[in-house]
Amino acid sequence: MKKIGEKGAVESYRACFRSIDDLEKIATQIKSGCGFKKKDSLYFAALKKDVDELKKEFEARKKYDFPVEWMEADEVKNKYLIENSYGGILSHQGGSIDAYTLAHDILYYNYKRGLKIFDKTNVQHTAYKRNEVIITTEYGNTIKAKKLIYCNGFESTEIIKENFVKLLSTYAIVGEQKKEQSILNDTLFWNTADPYNYMRTTDDGRLLIGGEDEDFVNTKKRDSLLNKKAKKLEGKLKKMLPEYNFRTDFIWAGTFGETEDGLPYIGAHSNFPNTYFVLGFGGNGITFSVIGMEMISAFLKNKKHLLTSYFKFGR
Ligand SMILES: Cc1cc2nc3c(=O)[nH]c(=O)nc-3n(C[C@H](O)[C@H](O)[C@H](O)COP(=O)(O)OP(=O)(O)OC[C@H]3O[C@@H](n4cnc5c(N)ncnc54)[C@H](O)[C@@H]3O)c2cc1C
């Protein structure tokens, strides 16, 4: 609200809120095996000094009728056994999926309806013509199209010259639990720490915990920190849930983009004729992708969209 005004902030939040239900519909419609599950989401204060800001966030959400309640630290402890919280916002809108499986299921569904997919194919050059674009791949093949939609994530920084996103390396571990600890199964968790931590259980009964973000330098540097970051995450889990029975099975790192206002870039760019971008930066990339689908569909039909000015380049 401070950064872009109340209207833009509320409309962006509403769109993300709705997109969770839209994702559920899509997952159901295509019979995806992504394990979509509606969950609550607890955003808790990691430090006492964070409580005031978090309460303001809570009041703002309540004012606009989002289904939230405030949980005191002892309620958090009683319900979830989390030791080091100073209370937080429990939101009754959230969901978890295996995003990788959903992406593949969506592609396969559309492939059966005629979508052409060129997997493992690097786009190396694009010629922007008056009425079309011509893409050249790494193998020298060309693809012609009336319109091009780039969904190339953080690699968009290789073609867009201005400084519009900050890249971070982020880490996660996932592991089995040796005994039944279903207390966390219906809720997503994240905190106000900097860098923040988040955790949730997975459809196959594991626990996933992530965070420990730091500035991205290159993929080699990012991956060289894997073991160190995994140990840190295990330590954080131990502090949060001392009694939790956890054994790390997998660790991984990813790169993601953070924007000044936490919003994505979706729309046209003056240097790229006949082209749109859908860049789901900001850590809510999954919900932004649903909004991107709506917005680009509108643009292709020459229709306006409520969020255009909030997600545009050069805002
Ligand atoms: C560990 C981790 C946890 C996350 N957790 C969450 C979460 O819980 N909820 C949430 O909403 N978001 C989460 N995010 C963020 C979310 O994953 C991203 O915001 C989202 O994936 C961004 O989507 P995108 O389509 O913009 O880009 P991406 O998913 O990065 O996709 C870009 C694609 O473009 C391809 N590409 C790039 N350049 C080329 C080229 N020249 N030729 C061909 N292909 C190219 C890439 O290979 C890639 O497949 C998480 C991110 C990470 C890393």
The ligand as an ORCA input file, in Angstrom:
! r2SCAN-3c Opt
* xyz 0 1
  C      12.897    -22.941     -4.299
  C      11.765    -22.062     -4.770
  C      10.551    -22.080     -4.085
  C       9.461    -21.317     -4.522
  N       8.279    -21.403     -3.848
  C       7.197    -20.758     -4.331
  C       5.925    -20.900     -3.721
  O       5.766    -21.606     -2.717
  N       4.864    -20.245     -4.247
  C       4.990    -19.454     -5.342
  O       3.979    -18.915     -5.806
  N       6.177    -19.289     -5.942
  C       7.286    -19.916     -5.456
  N       8.502    -19.747     -6.053
  C       8.614    -18.797     -7.131
  C       8.111    -19.380     -8.436
  O       8.634    -20.667     -8.632
  C       8.571    -18.476     -9.547
  O       8.180    -17.157     -9.266
  C       7.925    -18.919    -10.851
  O       8.396    -20.197    -11.217
  C       8.263    -17.935    -11.928
  O       7.631    -18.379    -13.093
  P       8.085    -17.917    -14.502
  O       7.207    -18.637    -15.457
  O       8.118    -16.427    -14.536
  O       9.608    -18.398    -14.668
  P      10.306    -19.843    -14.561
  O       9.466    -20.812    -13.802
  O      11.705    -19.549    -14.081
  O      10.358    -20.361    -16.077
  C      11.221    -19.786    -17.040
  C      11.457    -20.824    -18.103
  O      12.047    -20.219    -19.268
  C      13.042    -21.082    -19.778
  N      13.995    -20.285    -20.598
  C      14.721    -19.203    -20.218
  N      15.471    -18.750    -21.253
  C      15.191    -19.536    -22.320
  C      15.642    -19.572    -23.688
  N      16.525    -18.690    -24.174
  N      15.133    -20.525    -24.509
  C      14.224    -21.419    -24.045
  N      13.760    -21.445    -22.772
  C      14.243    -20.517    -21.909
  C      13.659    -21.681    -18.535
  O      14.350    -22.862    -18.843
  C      12.424    -21.936    -17.665
  O      11.831    -23.174    -17.927
  C       9.600    -20.497     -5.645
  C      10.831    -20.450     -6.331
  C      11.895    -21.227     -5.914
  C      13.182    -21.183     -6.697
*
